């Protein structure tokens, strides 16, 4: 049954008892809450310390090593297909992103350059240090 009132779009109504007011809509869950928990588990000084020792800090042009780590973590959590997905999504969600210790959303060229220039040794050391910290943590 189709009914419409003046100034409204047509509303399709079914013959059932449920009305639109009684339907509960659950919001989509955000990946940022999981990303925030992971980033809060990493000590604040650790990424910059590893970047200095591996020389990754010298190779950064516009983005910080912390922004690079957060971007890579987001790409992994969301199963992003490419740089466009990561960069567009982080630009779109720059508000919640700023709440995770202030990383900036990377540009496509900036993220591509960071992936190419920064040594993989930085990510490896970060992984092993966070892994050892997780094993020491009481349950």
C-alpha positions in Angstrom: 0.0 0.0 0.0 1.4 3.4 -1.0 0.6 6.5 1.0 2.1 9.9 0.8 1.5 13.2 2.5 2.1 16.6 1.2 5.8 17.6 1.2 7.0 14.0 2.0 8.5 11.3 -0.1 6.3 8.3 -0.7 6.3 5.8 2.2 5.7 2.1 1.5 3.8 0.5 4.3 3.3 -3.2 4.7 0.2 -4.7 6.2 2.1 -5.9 9.4 1.8 -4.4 12.9 5.3 -3.1 13.0 5.8 0.6 12.4 8.9 2.5 11.6 9.1 4.0 15.1 9.3 0.6 16.8 12.2 -0.7 14.6 15.5 -0.5 16.4 18.4 0.3 14.1 21.8 -0.8 15.4 24.6 1.5 14.3 27.5 0.0 12.3 30.5 -0.8 14.5 33.6 1.2 13.9 37.0 -0.1 13.3 38.4 2.9 15.1 37.5 1.5 18.6 39.6 -1.6 17.9 42.4 0.5 16.3 42.4 2.8 19.3 42.8 -0.2 21.7 45.7 -1.6 19.7 47.4 1.8 19.6 46.9 2.4 23.3 48.6 -0.9 24.0 51.8 0.4 22.2 53.8 2.6 24.6 54.0 6.2 23.5 57.8 6.4 23.3 58.3 3.1 21.5 57.6 4.0 17.9 59.7 7.2 17.9 62.5 5.3 19.7 62.5 2.5 17.1 62.3 5.0 14.3 65.4 6.8 15.6 67.4 3.6 16.0 66.5 2.2 12.6 66.9 5.5 10.7 63.2 5.6 9.7 62.7 9.0 11.2 65.3 10.6 8.8 63.5 9.1 5.8 60.1 10.7 6.6 59.1 13.6 4.5 55.6 14.7 5.6 54.2 12.0 7.8 55.6 10.9 11.2 56.5 7.3 11.9 53.5 7.1 14.3 51.1 8.2 11.5 52.7 5.5 9.3 52.2 2.8 11.9 48.5 3.8 12.5 47.9 3.9 8.8 49.3 0.4 8.3 47.3 -0.9 11.3 44.1 0.6 9.9 44.9 -1.0 6.5 45.3 -4.4 8.1 42.2 -4.1 10.3 39.9 -3.0 7.4 41.3 -5.4 4.8 42.0 -2.5 2.5 42.7 -3.3 -1.1 45.1 -0.5 -1.9 46.5 2.9 -1.0 43.4 4.7 -2.3 41.2 2.8 0.2 43.5 3.6 3.1 44.1 7.2 2.3 40.5 8.1 1.4 39.1 6.3 4.4 41.5 8.0 6.8 40.9 11.4 5.3 37.1 10.8 5.7 37.5 9.8 9.3 40.1 12.4 10.3 38.1 13.3 13.4 38.3 9.9 15.2 41.8 9.4 13.8 43.0 12.5 15.6 41.9 11.0 18.9 44.5 8.2 18.6 47.5 10.3 19.8 47.2 12.7 16.9 48.3 11.0 13.7 47.6 12.7 10.5 45.9 11.1 7.5 48.5 10.4 4.8 48.3 11.4 1.2 48.6 8.7 -1.4 52.0 9.8 -2.4 53.2 10.2 1.2 52.1 6.8 2.2 53.6 5.2 -0.9 56.9 7.0 -0.3 56.9 5.9 3.4 56.2 2.3 2.4 59.1 2.4 -0.1 61.7 4.4 1.9 61.2 3.3 5.6 63.0 0.1 6.5 60.9 -3.0 7.3 63.2 -3.5 10.3 61.2 -0.7 12.1 57.9 -2.7 11.8 59.7 -5.9 12.8 61.2 -4.5 15.9 57.9 -2.9 16.9 56.1 -6.2 16.5 58.6 -8.1 18.6 58.7 -5.5 21.4 54.9 -5.2 21.6 54.7 -9.0 21.5 57.1 -9.4 24.4 55.2 -6.7 26.3 51.9 -8.6 25.7 53.5 -11.9 27.1 54.7 -10.1 30.2 51.3 -8.6 30.9 49.4 -10.4 33.7 46.1 -11.9 32.7 
